[in-house]
Amino acid sequence: MNLKNILSVSVKFLVVFTIITGIIYPLVITGTGQFLFPRKSNGSMVEVNGRNYGSELIAQKFEEDKYFRPRPSQTSYSALPSGGSNISPASIKLKQVSDSLKSAFIENNKLKQGTEIPSEMIFKSASGLDPHISRESAMLQTGRISNARKFNDEKKLMLEQLVDKYTEKPQFGILGEERINVLLINIELDKLQYGRE
């Protein structure tokens, strides 16, 4: 086989596989996803009464006292520069940052000094976009939220029940830990405050 034939066959393979892997395959996968899982394939967006609140897969920034707060984020919850701090686990700087986050969490939630704080609230997530917190982290925030929203005892109890309701079990019963999606529970929290469905 001469060089001309080799080049001809190579170009044909390039064209065929470009069409298969660059056009046909993506269209089939995209079409299948849109047909079988339309919500998930469009980013799992959360919409309530025509208002788009964002994706339940990406942490949102909540700073007001009346809302549950997500994990600290190295990227200020921006998806474009997603990533962690890359500080070494043995670094003194990591301890300083985590001590600072712990103190801020205790102060913001008016907790007693020495309260054990779940690790996800004192260490930033690797992506900076983790949408979940643990049930323990949520329960430690209920006092602050109740005060900010001026909840009576009945509403405080309903808030704790809301935490239980939105606690997701480990995937398949064994993968990961119990967790709460901060965006979803905050949307429900506004409904609890104002009695909306």
GUSEFI-799607 format. One line per 4 residues: number of its first residue (from 1); for each residue x, y, z of N, C-alpha, C. Coordinates in Angstrom, 2 decimals. Example, Ala and Ser with C-alpha at 12.3 -4.5 7.8 and 13.67 -1.06 7.14 Angstrom:
// GUSEFI-799607
1> 13.19/-5.69/7.80/12.30/-4.50/7.80/13.20/-3.30/7.80 | 12.85/-2.25/7.08/13.67/-1.06/7.14/12.90/0.03/7.87
// end
This chain:
// GUSEFI-799607
1> 0.86/-1.19/0.00/0.00/0.00/0.00/0.90/1.25/0.00 | 0.66/2.12/-0.95/1.51/3.31/-1.04/1.00/4.43/-0.15 | 1.78/5.49/-0.08/1.47/6.60/0.81/0.14/7.26/0.47 | -0.17/7.35/-0.82/-1.43/7.98/-1.26/-2.62/7.21/-0.73
5> -2.56/5.88/-0.83/-3.66/5.04/-0.34/-3.81/5.13/1.18 | -2.66/5.17/1.86/-2.69/5.28/3.32/-3.35/6.59/3.75 | -2.98/7.69/3.09/-3.58/8.99/3.41/-5.07/9.00/3.11 | -5.45/8.39/1.99/-6.86/8.33/1.60/-7.68/7.58/2.64
9> -7.17/6.42/3.08/-7.87/5.62/4.09/-7.93/6.38/5.41 | -6.85/7.05/5.78/-6.79/7.81/7.03/-7.81/8.94/7.04 | -7.92/9.66/5.93/-8.88/10.76/5.83/-10.31/10.24/5.92 | -10.57/9.11/5.25/-11.91/8.51/5.30/-12.28/8.12/6.74
13> -11.31/7.48/7.44/-11.55/7.11/8.85/-11.81/8.34/9.70 | -11.02/9.39/9.47/-11.19/10.63/10.23/-12.59/11.21/10.03 | -13.04/11.26/8.77/-14.36/11.81/8.47/-15.46/10.96/9.09 | -15.37/9.63/8.91/-16.40/8.72/9.43/-16.50/8.82/10.95
17> -15.34/8.74/11.62/-15.38/8.78/13.08/-15.70/10.16/13.65 | -15.38/11.21/12.89/-15.80/12.55/13.31/-17.32/12.66/13.28 | -17.93/12.12/12.24/-19.40/12.15/12.13/-20.03/11.30/13.24 | -19.46/10.09/13.47/-20.03/9.19/14.48/-19.87/9.75/15.88
21> -18.64/10.11/16.24/-18.37/10.52/17.63/-18.62/12.01/17.89 | -18.59/12.82/16.84/-18.76/14.26/17.02/-20.17/14.76/16.77 | -20.98/13.97/16.02/-22.33/14.42/15.68/-23.38/13.40/16.12 | -23.30/12.18/15.60/-24.34/11.17/15.86/-24.41/10.81/17.35
25> -23.26/10.45/17.94/-23.26/10.03/19.35/-23.78/11.13/20.28 | -23.28/12.39/20.19/-23.81/13.44/21.07/-25.31/13.67/20.88 | -25.79/13.61/19.63/-27.22/13.81/19.40/-28.06/12.70/20.01 | -27.58/11.46/19.89/-28.31/10.32/20.48/-28.35/10.44/22.00
29> -27.21/10.72/22.60/-27.14/10.82/24.07/-27.97/12.00/24.57 | -27.86/13.14/23.90/-28.63/14.32/24.30/-30.12/14.05/24.15 | -30.51/13.48/23.03/-31.93/13.17/22.79/-32.47/12.17/23.80 | -31.68/11.14/24.11/-32.10/10.14/25.10/-32.27/10.78/26.47
33> -31.30/11.61/26.85/-31.40/12.30/28.14/-32.60/13.21/28.23 | -32.87/13.97/27.15/-34.02/14.87/27.14/-35.33/14.10/27.20 | -35.37/12.94/26.57/-36.60/12.14/26.55/-36.83/11.43/27.88 | -35.79/10.78/28.41/-35.94/9.98/29.63/-35.83/10.80/30.92
37> -34.94/11.78/30.94/-34.70/12.56/32.15/-34.67/14.06/31.83 | -35.77/14.65/31.37/-35.73/16.05/30.93/-35.29/17.03/32.02 | -35.74/16.84/33.26/-35.37/17.78/34.33/-33.89/17.67/34.65 | -33.40/16.45/34.81/-31.99/16.26/35.17/-31.06/16.69/34.04
41> -31.44/16.39/32.81/-30.55/16.74/31.71/-30.52/18.24/31.44 | -31.44/18.99/32.04/-31.43/20.44/31.91/-30.91/21.13/33.17 | -30.20/20.37/34.01/-29.52/20.97/35.16/-30.25/20.88/36.48 | -31.34/20.10/36.56/-32.11/19.95/37.81/-32.48/21.32/38.40
45> -33.03/22.17/37.54/-33.40/23.51/37.97/-34.64/23.46/38.86 | -34.65/24.32/39.88/-35.77/24.38/40.83/-36.60/25.62/40.50 | -37.86/25.38/40.15/-38.76/26.48/39.79/-39.99/26.41/40.67 | -40.37/27.54/41.27/-41.56/27.63/42.10/-42.36/28.83/41.65
49> -43.61/28.59/41.29/-44.51/29.67/40.83/-43.89/30.51/39.73 | -43.23/29.84/38.78/-42.65/30.53/37.63/-41.32/31.19/37.89 | -40.84/31.14/39.13/-39.54/31.75/39.46/-38.47/30.67/39.53 | -37.37/30.90/38.84/-36.26/29.95/38.82/-35.30/30.30/39.96
53> -35.10/29.35/40.89/-34.25/29.59/42.05/-32.82/29.10/41.84 | -32.57/28.33/40.79/-31.24/27.79/40.55/-31.28/26.28/40.50 | -30.12/25.68/40.42/-30.01/24.22/40.34/-29.88/23.63/41.73 | -30.57/22.51/41.95/-30.43/21.85/43.25/-29.09/21.12/43.38
57> -28.32/21.09/42.29/-27.02/20.41/42.30/-25.86/21.34/42.65 | -26.14/22.65/42.69/-25.07/23.63/42.94/-25.48/24.52/44.11 | -24.56/24.68/45.05/-24.85/25.50/46.23/-25.17/26.94/45.84 | -26.11/27.52/46.56/-26.48/28.91/46.38/-25.98/29.70/47.59
61> -25.75/30.97/47.41/-25.25/31.81/48.50/-26.43/32.32/49.33 | -26.50/31.93/50.59/-27.51/32.42/51.52/-26.78/33.05/52.69 | -26.94/34.35/52.90/-26.24/35.05/53.97/-27.18/35.59/55.04 | -28.47/35.72/54.70/-29.42/36.28/55.67/-29.63/35.30/56.82
65> -29.85/35.85/58.01/-30.04/35.01/59.19/-31.28/34.13/59.11 | -32.23/34.51/58.28/-33.48/33.75/58.22/-33.39/32.49/57.36 | -32.21/32.21/56.80/-32.03/31.02/55.95/-30.94/30.10/56.49 | -31.09/28.82/56.15/-30.00/27.88/56.38/-28.84/28.28/55.47
69> -27.63/28.15/55.98/-26.46/28.50/55.19/-25.76/27.23/54.72 | -25.22/27.26/53.51/-24.51/26.09/52.98/-23.10/26.01/53.51 | -22.37/25.02/53.04/-20.96/24.90/53.38/-20.20/26.14/52.92 | -19.13/26.49/53.61/-18.29/27.59/53.11/-17.73/27.24/51.73
73> -17.56/28.26/50.91/-17.09/28.05/49.54/-15.83/28.86/49.27 | -14.85/28.23/48.70/-13.61/28.91/48.31/-13.85/29.86/47.15 | -14.88/29.57/46.33/-15.13/30.34/45.11/-16.34/31.27/45.22 | -16.82/31.51/46.44/-18.02/32.34/46.65/-19.21/31.81/45.87
77> -19.30/30.48/45.78/-20.42/29.78/45.14/-20.54/30.07/43.65 | -19.45/30.44/43.02/-19.43/30.67/41.58/-19.01/29.38/40.88 | -19.80/28.97/39.88/-19.52/27.71/39.19/-18.34/27.81/38.23 | -18.01/29.00/37.75/-16.95/29.12/36.75/-15.56/28.77/37.29
81> -15.15/29.33/38.45/-13.82/28.95/38.94/-13.90/27.83/39.97 | -14.85/26.92/39.82/-15.08/25.86/40.81/-13.78/25.20/41.23 | -13.62/25.03/42.53/-12.43/24.37/43.04/-12.20/24.66/44.51 | -11.28/23.94/45.10/-10.96/24.11/46.51/-9.76/25.01/46.69
85> -9.31/25.10/47.93/-8.18/25.98/48.24/-6.83/25.32/47.99 | -6.83/23.98/47.95/-5.60/23.20/47.77/-4.59/23.43/48.89 | -5.08/23.82/50.06/-4.19/23.96/51.22/-3.88/22.57/51.75 | -2.64/22.32/52.05/-2.21/21.01/52.55/-2.91/20.67/53.86
89> -3.33/19.39/54.04/-3.95/18.98/55.31/-3.03/19.19/56.51 | -1.73/19.24/56.28/-0.77/19.43/57.37/-0.41/20.90/57.57 | -1.04/21.78/56.80/-0.68/23.20/56.83/-1.25/23.91/58.07 | -0.47/24.81/58.62/-0.94/25.65/59.73/-2.04/26.58/59.22
93> -1.92/26.99/57.97/-2.93/27.89/57.39/-4.30/27.23/57.37 | -4.36/25.92/57.06/-5.64/25.21/57.05/-6.27/25.24/58.44 | -5.47/25.04/59.47/-5.98/25.08/60.84/-6.49/26.48/61.17 | -5.77/27.50/60.74/-6.21/28.87/61.00/-7.55/29.16/60.32
97> -7.67/28.72/59.06/-8.92/28.94/58.32/-10.06/28.19/58.98 | -9.84/26.91/59.33/-10.92/26.12/59.93/-11.30/26.65/61.31 | -10.32/27.11/62.09/-10.63/27.71/63.39/-11.46/28.98/63.22 | -11.12/29.77/62.21/-11.86/30.99/61.93/-13.30/30.68/61.51
101> -13.47/29.68/60.64/-14.82/29.28/60.20/-15.63/28.73/61.37 | -14.98/27.99/62.24/-15.66/27.43/63.40/-16.13/28.55/64.33 | -15.26/29.51/64.61/-15.63/30.63/65.47/-16.78/31.43/64.87 | -16.72/31.64/63.56/-17.79/32.40/62.88/-19.12/31.65/62.96
105> -19.08/30.33/62.78/-20.31/29.54/62.84/-20.91/29.60/64.24 | -20.07/29.46/65.27/-20.55/29.53/66.65/-21.13/30.90/66.95 | -20.44/31.95/66.50/-20.91/33.32/66.76/-22.20/33.62/66.00 | -22.25/33.29/64.72/-23.43/33.58/63.90/-24.68/32.87/64.40
109> -24.50/31.67/64.95/-25.64/30.89/65.40/-25.86/30.98/66.91 | -25.07/31.85/67.57/-25.18/32.10/69.01/-25.15/30.79/69.80 | -24.14/29.97/69.49/-23.96/28.69/70.16/-22.96/28.85/71.30 | -22.98/27.90/72.22/-22.03/27.93/73.34/-20.63/27.59/72.83
113> -19.63/28.25/73.41/-18.24/27.90/73.09/-18.02/26.43/73.43 | -17.30/25.74/72.57/-17.06/24.32/72.80/-18.08/23.42/72.12 | -19.12/24.03/71.50/-20.09/23.22/70.76/-19.37/22.50/69.63 | -19.66/21.22/69.48/-19.03/20.47/68.39/-19.69/20.85/67.07
117> -18.89/21.31/66.14/-19.39/21.75/64.84/-19.04/20.70/63.79 | -20.04/20.28/62.99/-19.75/19.29/61.94/-18.67/19.79/60.98 | -17.85/18.87/60.52/-16.67/19.23/59.74/-17.00/19.99/58.46 | -18.16/19.73/57.85/-18.43/20.41/56.58/-18.63/21.91/56.74
121> -18.89/22.37/57.96/-19.08/23.79/58.18/-17.78/24.52/58.54 | -16.70/23.74/58.77/-15.42/24.38/59.10/-14.33/24.07/58.08 | -14.68/23.28/57.07/-13.77/23.02/55.95/-14.53/23.29/54.66 | -13.92/24.03/53.77/-14.56/24.35/52.49/-14.57/23.12/51.59
125> -15.65/22.96/50.83/-15.77/21.77/49.97/-14.74/21.84/48.84 | -14.41/20.68/48.30/-13.40/20.61/47.24/-13.83/21.36/45.99 | -15.13/21.37/45.71/-15.61/22.07/44.53/-16.02/23.51/44.84 | -16.34/23.77/46.10/-16.89/25.08/46.45/-18.35/25.21/46.13
129> -18.98/24.11/45.66/-20.36/24.17/45.18/-21.24/23.08/45.79 | -20.81/22.47/46.88/-21.56/21.38/47.49/-22.91/21.91/48.00 | -24.04/21.37/47.48/-25.35/21.91/47.86/-25.91/21.35/49.16 | -25.21/20.41/49.80/-25.74/19.74/50.98/-24.99/20.09/52.26
133> -25.71/20.00/53.37/-25.11/20.04/54.69/-25.68/18.85/55.46 | -25.06/18.52/56.58/-25.55/17.42/57.40/-26.77/17.87/58.21 | -27.51/16.89/58.71/-28.66/17.18/59.56/-28.20/17.94/60.81 | -27.05/17.56/61.37/-26.53/18.21/62.56/-26.25/19.70/62.30
137> -25.68/20.00/61.13/-25.40/21.40/60.77/-26.70/22.20/60.66 | -27.72/21.57/60.10/-29.02/22.24/59.97/-29.63/22.50/61.34 | -29.59/21.50/62.22/-30.19/21.66/63.54/-29.49/22.76/64.34 | -28.18/22.92/64.17/-27.46/23.97/64.88/-27.84/25.37/64.39
141> -28.46/25.45/63.22/-28.86/26.74/62.66/-30.31/27.10/62.96 | -31.08/26.16/63.52/-32.52/26.41/63.71/-32.80/27.52/64.71 | -31.95/27.67/65.74/-32.17/28.74/66.72/-32.05/30.11/66.08 | -30.99/30.30/65.29/-30.79/31.58/64.60/-31.95/31.89/63.66
145> -32.37/30.88/62.91/-33.47/31.07/61.94/-34.76/31.40/62.66 | -35.04/30.69/63.76/-36.27/30.94/64.52/-36.29/32.37/65.05 | -35.16/32.83/65.57/-35.09/34.21/66.09/-35.26/35.23/64.97 | -34.61/34.99/63.83/-34.69/35.94/62.72/-36.10/36.04/62.16
149> -36.81/34.92/62.18/-38.17/34.89/61.63/-39.24/35.09/62.71 | -38.79/35.27/63.96/-39.70/35.50/65.09/-40.73/34.36/65.20 | -40.24/33.14/65.10/-41.11/31.97/65.20/-41.57/31.77/66.64 | -42.85/31.42/66.79/-43.34/31.00/68.11/-42.98/29.52/68.30
153> -43.34/28.97/69.46/-42.96/27.58/69.77/-43.49/26.59/68.75 | -44.70/26.84/68.26/-45.30/25.94/67.27/-44.49/25.94/65.96 | -44.12/27.13/65.53/-43.34/27.25/64.28/-41.93/26.68/64.47 | -41.36/26.82/65.68/-40.04/26.24/65.95/-40.08/24.73/65.81
157> -41.15/24.13/66.33/-41.32/22.68/66.21/-41.49/22.29/64.74 | -42.25/23.09/64.00/-42.44/22.82/62.57/-41.12/22.94/61.81 | -40.27/23.86/62.25/-38.95/24.02/61.62/-38.10/22.77/61.83 | -38.10/22.24/63.03/-37.35/21.02/63.31/-37.91/19.84/62.51
161> -39.24/19.80/62.37/-39.87/18.75/61.56/-39.50/18.90/60.09 | -39.33/20.14/59.67/-38.91/20.41/58.29/-37.50/19.85/58.04 | -36.62/20.00/59.02/-35.28/19.44/58.91/-35.36/17.92/58.75 | -36.20/17.29/59.56/-36.38/15.83/59.46/-36.93/15.44/58.09
165> -37.90/16.20/57.62/-38.54/15.90/56.33/-37.55/16.00/55.17 | -36.64/16.97/55.23/-35.71/17.19/54.12/-34.37/16.48/54.28 | -34.27/15.64/55.30/-33.05/14.85/55.47/-33.06/13.68/54.50 | -32.11/13.70/53.57/-32.00/12.62/52.58/-31.14/11.51/53.16
169> -31.57/10.28/52.95/-30.81/9.13/53.43/-29.61/8.87/52.53 | -28.62/8.10/53.00/-27.49/7.75/52.14/-27.98/7.06/50.87 | -27.31/7.33/49.76/-27.71/6.75/48.48/-27.62/5.23/48.54 | -28.68/4.56/48.10/-28.79/3.10/48.15/-28.66/2.58/49.58
173> -28.84/3.46/50.55/-28.78/3.05/51.94/-27.38/2.93/52.52 | -26.34/3.03/51.68/-24.97/2.81/52.16/-23.96/3.87/51.71 | -24.26/4.59/50.62/-23.27/5.53/50.07/-23.47/6.93/50.64 | -22.43/7.47/51.23/-22.49/8.81/51.79/-23.16/8.82/53.15
177> -23.60/10.01/53.55/-24.23/10.20/54.85/-25.57/10.90/54.67 | -26.33/10.98/55.76/-27.57/11.75/55.72/-27.22/13.20/55.41 | -28.04/13.84/54.59/-27.73/15.20/54.17/-29.01/15.96/53.84 | -28.87/17.27/53.77/-30.01/18.15/53.47/-29.59/19.09/52.36
181> -30.44/19.22/51.35/-30.19/20.16/50.27/-30.62/21.55/50.75 | -29.67/22.46/50.84/-29.91/23.79/51.43/-30.91/24.61/50.61 | -30.80/24.57/49.30/-31.73/25.35/48.46/-33.16/24.87/48.65 | -33.37/23.55/48.61/-34.72/23.01/48.73/-35.36/23.31/50.08
185> -34.58/23.17/51.16/-35.17/23.43/52.48/-35.42/24.92/52.68 | -34.59/25.79/52.08/-34.82/27.23/52.23/-36.08/27.69/51.49 | -36.34/27.07/50.35/-37.58/27.38/49.62/-38.78/26.97/50.48 | -38.70/25.80/51.08/-39.78/25.31/51.93/-39.90/26.16/53.20
189> -38.80/26.70/53.65/-38.79/27.55/54.85/-39.61/28.81/54.64 | -39.50/29.41/53.47/-40.33/30.58/53.17/-41.81/30.21/53.15 | -42.13/29.03/52.65/-43.53/28.58/52.65/-44.03/28.41/54.09 | -43.16/27.89/54.96/-43.53/27.72/56.37/-43.77/29.07/57.02
193> -42.94/30.04/56.72/-43.07/31.38/57.32/-44.37/32.04/56.91 | -44.67/31.93/55.62/-45.83/32.70/55.11/-47.05/31.85/54.84 | -46.97/30.56/55.18/-48.13/29.68/55.03/-48.52/29.43/53.60 | -47.53/29.47/52.66/-47.82/29.22/51.25/-47.61/27.76/50.94
197> -48.31/27.28/49.92/-48.12/25.91/49.43/-47.37/25.93/48.13
// end
